[in-house]
């Protein structure tokens, strides 16, 4: 099966072509992001990448790293974010780089080092633009496909959240304090009126008042994944049920309930909107 990216510790590649592709980016540190860099390079510079689900591969984790990220979680974060930013600076063209900074605003002030050598390699290999990846490898929505992006905020500065960053299929959408760090509070409101995060789209587990808003895979045959926005009342209306996105009275869960334009719990605003794409 074709795969857009891979796990960095579990792959096989022709040795000569690995060298020709530029091996690993020696400006990246320790661990994290090297698999993304190599995956983009393979797809954009003349190769393909495949999952072999019947393969048996042993991957033995050591009880501790034989190297150090530095002291503390913050240093660990800086190392990984530096690597991600290097990937973005090399492979994301124009609007895609701007979109990366909206999704990962912490990366803006991270020193990624000199990437000129990697850009020269990209030119030497005659690699394609990132548009090719989105159009031919993995059709993720780009910013141009959205009418709004970023945090979805309530009047009291609470934001729709994917339950603290959990990637569990079917999890309940929740509300937490807005943190301005993207990630688990970064959403894309697409032109087709689907709302989605990095992996999942908004859906509901029922069509009656009090049903939960849940996060699931996109289903092109489903009519339960569309939400219309009323900019005058600032309500998000589930199209199939006609109910509005609301907050549960006693938990952090997000539900759909009877629309009431006077309820502050049903008012939502988007962090980024676009003048050429009306809500």
C-alpha positions as a Markdown table, in Angstrom:
| # | Residue | x | y | z |
|---|---|---|---|---|
| 1 | Unk | 0.0 | 0.0 | 0.0 |
| 2 | Unk | 1.2 | 3.5 | -0.8 |
| 3 | Unk | 1.9 | 5.5 | 2.3 |
| 4 | Unk | 2.6 | 9.3 | 2.5 |
| 5 | Unk | 5.0 | 8.9 | 5.4 |
| 6 | Unk | 6.6 | 6.2 | 7.5 |
| 7 | Unk | 8.0 | 5.4 | 10.9 |
| 8 | Unk | 11.7 | 6.3 | 10.8 |
| 9 | Unk | 13.0 | 3.2 | 12.5 |
| 10 | Unk | 11.3 | 0.6 | 10.2 |
| 11 | Unk | 12.1 | 1.0 | 6.6 |
| 12 | Unk | 14.3 | -0.4 | 3.8 |
| 13 | Unk | 15.7 | 1.6 | 0.9 |
| 14 | Unk | 18.3 | 1.0 | -1.8 |
| 15 | Unk | 21.6 | 2.1 | -0.4 |
| 16 | Unk | 22.9 | 3.9 | -3.5 |
| 17 | Unk | 19.6 | 5.8 | -3.9 |
| 18 | Unk | 19.6 | 6.7 | -0.2 |
| 19 | Unk | 23.1 | 8.3 | -0.7 |
| 20 | Unk | 21.9 | 10.0 | -3.9 |
| 21 | Unk | 18.9 | 11.4 | -2.1 |
| 22 | Unk | 21.2 | 13.1 | 0.5 |
| 23 | Unk | 20.9 | 10.6 | 3.3 |
| 24 | Unk | 19.7 | 12.2 | 6.6 |
| 25 | Unk | 19.6 | 15.9 | 7.1 |
| 26 | Unk | 22.7 | 16.4 | 9.4 |
| 27 | Unk | 21.3 | 19.7 | 10.6 |
| 28 | Unk | 18.6 | 17.8 | 12.5 |
| 29 | Unk | 19.3 | 16.9 | 16.1 |
| 30 | Unk | 18.9 | 13.6 | 18.0 |
| 31 | Unk | 15.5 | 12.3 | 17.0 |
| 32 | Unk | 12.1 | 13.4 | 15.7 |
| 33 | Unk | 11.1 | 14.5 | 12.2 |
| 34 | Unk | 13.7 | 12.7 | 10.2 |
| 35 | Unk | 11.1 | 10.2 | 8.9 |
| 36 | Unk | 9.0 | 13.1 | 7.6 |
| 37 | Unk | 11.9 | 14.7 | 5.8 |
| 38 | Unk | 12.9 | 11.4 | 4.1 |
| 39 | Unk | 9.3 | 10.7 | 3.2 |
| 40 | Unk | 8.8 | 14.0 | 1.5 |
| 41 | Unk | 12.1 | 13.6 | -0.2 |
| 42 | Unk | 11.2 | 10.2 | -1.6 |
| 43 | Unk | 7.8 | 11.3 | -2.9 |
| 44 | Unk | 8.9 | 14.7 | -4.3 |
| 45 | Unk | 12.2 | 13.7 | -5.7 |
| 46 | Unk | 11.3 | 10.7 | -7.9 |
| 47 | Unk | 10.4 | 7.8 | -5.6 |
| 48 | Unk | 7.5 | 6.0 | -4.1 |
| 49 | Unk | 7.0 | 4.7 | -0.6 |
| 50 | Unk | 5.0 | 1.5 | 0.3 |
| 51 | Unk | 3.7 | -0.2 | 3.5 |
| 52 | Unk | 4.2 | -4.0 | 3.5 |
| 53 | Unk | 1.7 | -5.1 | 6.2 |
| 54 | Unk | 2.6 | -8.8 | 6.1 |
| 55 | Unk | 6.3 | -8.0 | 6.9 |
| 56 | Unk | 7.6 | -9.0 | 10.3 |
| 57 | Unk | 10.0 | -6.5 | 11.7 |
| 58 | Unk | 11.5 | -6.6 | 15.2 |
| 59 | Unk | 12.0 | -3.2 | 16.8 |
| 60 | Unk | 13.6 | -3.4 | 20.3 |
| 61 | Unk | 13.4 | -0.3 | 22.4 |
| 62 | Unk | 16.3 | 0.3 | 24.8 |
| 63 | Unk | 15.4 | 1.0 | 28.4 |
| 64 | Unk | 16.8 | 4.5 | 28.0 |
| 65 | Unk | 18.3 | 6.8 | 25.4 |
| 66 | Unk | 22.1 | 6.5 | 25.1 |
| 67 | Unk | 22.1 | 10.2 | 24.3 |
| 68 | Unk | 20.6 | 13.3 | 25.8 |
| 69 | Unk | 18.1 | 15.8 | 24.5 |
| 70 | Unk | 19.3 | 18.2 | 27.2 |
| 71 | Unk | 17.6 | 18.7 | 30.5 |
| 72 | Unk | 13.8 | 18.7 | 30.9 |
| 73 | Unk | 10.8 | 18.4 | 28.7 |
| 74 | Unk | 11.2 | 21.9 | 27.3 |
| 75 | Unk | 14.6 | 21.1 | 25.8 |
| 76 | Unk | 13.2 | 17.9 | 24.3 |
| 77 | Unk | 10.4 | 19.9 | 22.7 |
| 78 | Unk | 13.0 | 22.4 | 21.3 |
| 79 | Unk | 15.0 | 19.6 | 19.6 |
| 80 | Unk | 11.9 | 18.1 | 18.0 |
| 81 | Unk | 10.5 | 21.5 | 17.0 |
| 82 | Unk | 13.8 | 22.5 | 15.4 |
| 83 | Unk | 13.7 | 19.4 | 13.2 |
| 84 | Unk | 10.0 | 20.0 | 12.2 |
| 85 | Unk | 10.9 | 23.6 | 11.3 |
| 86 | Unk | 13.8 | 22.5 | 9.1 |
| 87 | Unk | 11.4 | 20.1 | 7.3 |
| 88 | Unk | 8.9 | 23.0 | 6.8 |
| 89 | Unk | 11.5 | 25.4 | 5.5 |
| 90 | Unk | 12.8 | 22.9 | 3.0 |
| 91 | Unk | 9.6 | 21.3 | 1.7 |
| 92 | Unk | 6.7 | 23.7 | 2.3 |
| 93 | Unk | 6.3 | 26.3 | -0.4 |
| 94 | Unk | 4.6 | 29.7 | 0.1 |
| 95 | Unk | 1.2 | 29.4 | 1.7 |
| 96 | Unk | 2.0 | 25.9 | 3.1 |
| 97 | Unk | 4.8 | 27.3 | 5.2 |
| 98 | Unk | 2.4 | 30.0 | 6.5 |
| 99 | Unk | -0.1 | 27.3 | 7.3 |
| 100 | Unk | 2.5 | 25.4 | 9.2 |
| 101 | Unk | 3.3 | 28.4 | 11.4 |
| 102 | Unk | -0.5 | 28.8 | 12.2 |
| 103 | Unk | -0.6 | 25.1 | 13.2 |
| 104 | Unk | 2.7 | 25.2 | 15.1 |
| 105 | Unk | 3.1 | 28.9 | 16.2 |
| 106 | Unk | 5.8 | 27.7 | 18.7 |
| 107 | Unk | 8.1 | 27.0 | 15.7 |
| 108 | Unk | 8.2 | 30.7 | 14.7 |
| 109 | Unk | 10.9 | 31.6 | 17.3 |
| 110 | Unk | 12.9 | 28.3 | 17.1 |
| 111 | Unk | 16.3 | 28.5 | 15.5 |
| 112 | Unk | 16.3 | 25.9 | 12.7 |
| 113 | Unk | 19.9 | 26.6 | 11.6 |
| 114 | Unk | 21.1 | 26.9 | 8.0 |
| 115 | Unk | 19.0 | 25.0 | 5.5 |
| 116 | Unk | 20.7 | 26.4 | 2.4 |
| 117 | Unk | 22.5 | 23.1 | 1.7 |
| 118 | Unk | 19.2 | 21.1 | 1.8 |
| 119 | Unk | 17.5 | 23.6 | -0.5 |
| 120 | Unk | 20.5 | 23.2 | -3.0 |
| 121 | Unk | 20.0 | 19.4 | -2.7 |
| 122 | Unk | 16.3 | 19.9 | -3.5 |
| 123 | Unk | 17.1 | 21.9 | -6.5 |
| 124 | Unk | 19.8 | 19.4 | -7.7 |
| 125 | Unk | 17.4 | 16.5 | -7.4 |
| 126 | Unk | 14.8 | 18.6 | -9.3 |
| 127 | Unk | 12.2 | 17.8 | -6.6 |
| 128 | Unk | 8.5 | 18.7 | -7.2 |
| 129 | Unk | 6.6 | 21.3 | -5.1 |
| 130 | Unk | 4.5 | 20.4 | -2.1 |
| 131 | Unk | 1.4 | 20.9 | -4.2 |
| 132 | Unk | 2.4 | 17.7 | -6.0 |
| 133 | Unk | 2.3 | 15.8 | -2.7 |
| 134 | Unk | -1.2 | 17.1 | -1.8 |
| 135 | Unk | -2.6 | 16.5 | -5.3 |
| 136 | Unk | -1.0 | 13.1 | -6.0 |
| 137 | Unk | 0.2 | 11.4 | -2.8 |
| 138 | Unk | -2.1 | 12.3 | 0.1 |
| 139 | Unk | -4.9 | 14.8 | -0.5 |
| 140 | Unk | -4.9 | 16.6 | 2.8 |
| 141 | Unk | -6.8 | 20.0 | 2.8 |
| 142 | Unk | -4.5 | 23.0 | 2.3 |
| 143 | Unk | -5.3 | 26.4 | 3.6 |
| 144 | Unk | -6.8 | 27.3 | 0.2 |
| 145 | Unk | -9.4 | 24.6 | 0.8 |
| 146 | Unk | -10.7 | 26.2 | 4.0 |
| 147 | Unk | -13.0 | 29.2 | 4.8 |
| 148 | Unk | -11.6 | 29.4 | 8.3 |
| 149 | Unk | -8.8 | 27.9 | 10.4 |
| 150 | Unk | -7.2 | 27.9 | 13.8 |
| 151 | Unk | -8.9 | 28.0 | 17.2 |
| 152 | Unk | -12.7 | 28.0 | 17.5 |
| 153 | Unk | -13.4 | 30.2 | 20.5 |
| 154 | Unk | -16.3 | 30.9 | 22.9 |
| 155 | Unk | -17.0 | 34.4 | 24.3 |
| 156 | Unk | -15.4 | 33.4 | 27.6 |
| 157 | Unk | -12.1 | 32.4 | 25.9 |
| 158 | Unk | -12.7 | 28.7 | 25.9 |
| 159 | Unk | -11.8 | 26.7 | 22.8 |
| 160 | Unk | -12.9 | 23.5 | 21.1 |
| 161 | Unk | -10.3 | 20.9 | 21.9 |
| 162 | Unk | -9.6 | 17.3 | 20.9 |
| 163 | Unk | -9.5 | 16.2 | 24.5 |
| 164 | Unk | -5.9 | 17.3 | 25.2 |
| 165 | Unk | -4.3 | 15.9 | 22.1 |
| 166 | Unk | -5.7 | 12.4 | 22.2 |
| 167 | Unk | -5.9 | 10.6 | 18.8 |
| 168 | Unk | -8.6 | 8.2 | 19.8 |
| 169 | Unk | -11.1 | 7.5 | 17.1 |
| 170 | Unk | -14.6 | 8.3 | 18.2 |
| 171 | Unk | -13.5 | 10.5 | 21.1 |
| 172 | Unk | -15.8 | 13.3 | 22.3 |
| 173 | Unk | -15.0 | 16.8 | 21.3 |
| 174 | Unk | -14.4 | 19.0 | 24.4 |
| 175 | Unk | -13.8 | 22.5 | 25.5 |
| 176 | Unk | -10.7 | 23.8 | 27.4 |
| 177 | Unk | -9.0 | 27.1 | 27.9 |
| 178 | Unk | -7.6 | 28.6 | 24.7 |
| 179 | Unk | -3.8 | 28.2 | 24.7 |
| 180 | Unk | -2.8 | 29.8 | 21.3 |
| 181 | Unk | -0.4 | 26.9 | 20.6 |
| 182 | Unk | -2.3 | 25.3 | 17.7 |
| 183 | Unk | -2.1 | 21.5 | 17.8 |
| 184 | Unk | -5.1 | 20.0 | 19.6 |
| 185 | Unk | -7.0 | 23.3 | 19.3 |
| 186 | Unk | -6.2 | 23.9 | 15.6 |
| 187 | Unk | -9.2 | 23.2 | 13.3 |
| 188 | Unk | -9.9 | 23.6 | 9.6 |
| 189 | Unk | -13.3 | 24.6 | 8.4 |
| 190 | Unk | -13.4 | 23.4 | 4.8 |
| 191 | Unk | -15.3 | 24.9 | 1.9 |
| 192 | Unk | -17.5 | 21.7 | 1.9 |
| 193 | Unk | -18.5 | 22.7 | 5.4 |
| 194 | Unk | -16.7 | 19.9 | 7.2 |
| 195 | Unk | -14.8 | 20.7 | 10.3 |
| 196 | Unk | -11.6 | 18.8 | 10.9 |
| 197 | Unk | -8.4 | 18.6 | 12.8 |
| 198 | Unk | -5.2 | 16.8 | 11.9 |
| 199 | Unk | -6.8 | 13.4 | 11.6 |
| 200 | Unk | -10.5 | 13.4 | 12.2 |
| 201 | Unk | -13.6 | 15.3 | 11.2 |
| 202 | Unk | -16.6 | 16.4 | 13.4 |
| 203 | Unk | -19.5 | 14.0 | 13.5 |
| 204 | Unk | -22.3 | 13.3 | 16.0 |
| 205 | Unk | -23.3 | 10.1 | 17.8 |
| 206 | Unk | -27.0 | 10.9 | 17.5 |
| 207 | Unk | -29.4 | 13.4 | 16.0 |
| 208 | Unk | -31.3 | 14.4 | 19.1 |
| 209 | Unk | -30.6 | 17.3 | 21.6 |
| 210 | Unk | -27.7 | 16.3 | 23.9 |
| 211 | Unk | -25.9 | 14.1 | 21.4 |
| 212 | Unk | -22.2 | 14.3 | 21.5 |
| 213 | Unk | -19.9 | 15.8 | 18.9 |
| 214 | Unk | -17.3 | 13.2 | 18.1 |
| 215 | Unk | -14.1 | 12.9 | 16.0 |
| 216 | Unk | -14.0 | 10.2 | 13.3 |
| 217 | Unk | -12.6 | 9.5 | 9.9 |
| 218 | Unk | -14.0 | 11.4 | 7.0 |
| 219 | Unk | -16.9 | 9.5 | 5.3 |
| 220 | Unk | -17.7 | 10.8 | 1.9 |
| 221 | Unk | -21.0 | 9.0 | 1.9 |
| 222 | Unk | -22.1 | 10.3 | 5.3 |
| 223 | Unk | -24.5 | 13.3 | 5.6 |
| 224 | Unk | -23.8 | 13.7 | 9.3 |
| 225 | Unk | -20.4 | 15.5 | 9.0 |
| 226 | Unk | -21.5 | 18.9 | 7.7 |
| 227 | Unk | -21.8 | 22.1 | 9.9 |
| 228 | Unk | -23.1 | 25.4 | 8.6 |
| 229 | Unk | -21.9 | 28.7 | 10.2 |
| 230 | Unk | -24.2 | 31.6 | 10.8 |
| 231 | Unk | -21.9 | 34.7 | 11.0 |
| 232 | Unk | -24.7 | 36.9 | 12.4 |
| 233 | Unk | -25.6 | 34.7 | 15.4 |
| 234 | Unk | -22.1 | 33.0 | 15.5 |
| 235 | Unk | -23.7 | 29.6 | 15.6 |
| 236 | Unk | -22.4 | 26.3 | 14.1 |
| 237 | Unk | -25.4 | 24.3 | 13.0 |
| 238 | Unk | -25.3 | 20.6 | 12.4 |
| 239 | Unk | -26.9 | 20.3 | 8.9 |
| 240 | Unk | -28.6 | 16.9 | 9.3 |
| 241 | Unk | -30.2 | 17.5 | 12.7 |
| 242 | Unk | -30.7 | 21.3 | 12.5 |
| 243 | Unk | -29.2 | 21.5 | 16.0 |
| 244 | Unk | -26.4 | 23.8 | 17.2 |
| 245 | Unk | -23.0 | 23.1 | 18.7 |
| 246 | Unk | -23.3 | 23.7 | 22.4 |
| 247 | Unk | -21.6 | 22.9 | 25.7 |
| 248 | Unk | -22.7 | 20.2 | 28.1 |
| 249 | Unk | -24.1 | 21.6 | 31.3 |
| 250 | Unk | -21.8 | 19.6 | 33.7 |
| 251 | Unk | -18.9 | 18.2 | 31.7 |
| 252 | Unk | -16.4 | 19.5 | 29.2 |
| 253 | Unk | -18.1 | 17.6 | 26.3 |
| 254 | Unk | -19.4 | 19.4 | 23.3 |
| 255 | Unk | -22.9 | 18.5 | 22.2 |
| 256 | Unk | -25.6 | 19.5 | 19.8 |
| 257 | Unk | -28.8 | 21.1 | 21.2 |
| 258 | Unk | -31.8 | 23.2 | 20.2 |
| 259 | Unk | -30.6 | 26.4 | 18.6 |
| 260 | Unk | -31.0 | 29.6 | 20.6 |
| 261 | Unk | -29.3 | 32.6 | 19.3 |
| 262 | Unk | -29.3 | 34.2 | 22.7 |
| 263 | Unk | -27.2 | 31.4 | 24.3 |
| 264 | Unk | -23.6 | 32.4 | 24.7 |
| 265 | Unk | -22.7 | 28.7 | 24.9 |
| 266 | Unk | -23.7 | 28.4 | 21.2 |
| 267 | Unk | -21.6 | 31.3 | 20.0 |
| 268 | Unk | -18.3 | 30.6 | 18.3 |
| 269 | Unk | -15.7 | 32.6 | 16.4 |
| 270 | Unk | -12.8 | 31.4 | 14.2 |
| 271 | Unk | -9.2 | 32.5 | 14.8 |
| 272 | Unk | -8.4 | 33.0 | 11.0 |
| 273 | Unk | -10.9 | 33.9 | 8.3 |
| 274 | Unk | -10.3 | 34.9 | 4.7 |
| 275 | Unk | -11.9 | 37.9 | 2.9 |
| 276 | Unk | -12.0 | 36.0 | -0.4 |
| 277 | Unk | -13.8 | 33.0 | 1.1 |
| 278 | Unk | -17.0 | 33.9 | 2.9 |
| 279 | Unk | -18.1 | 31.9 | 5.9 |
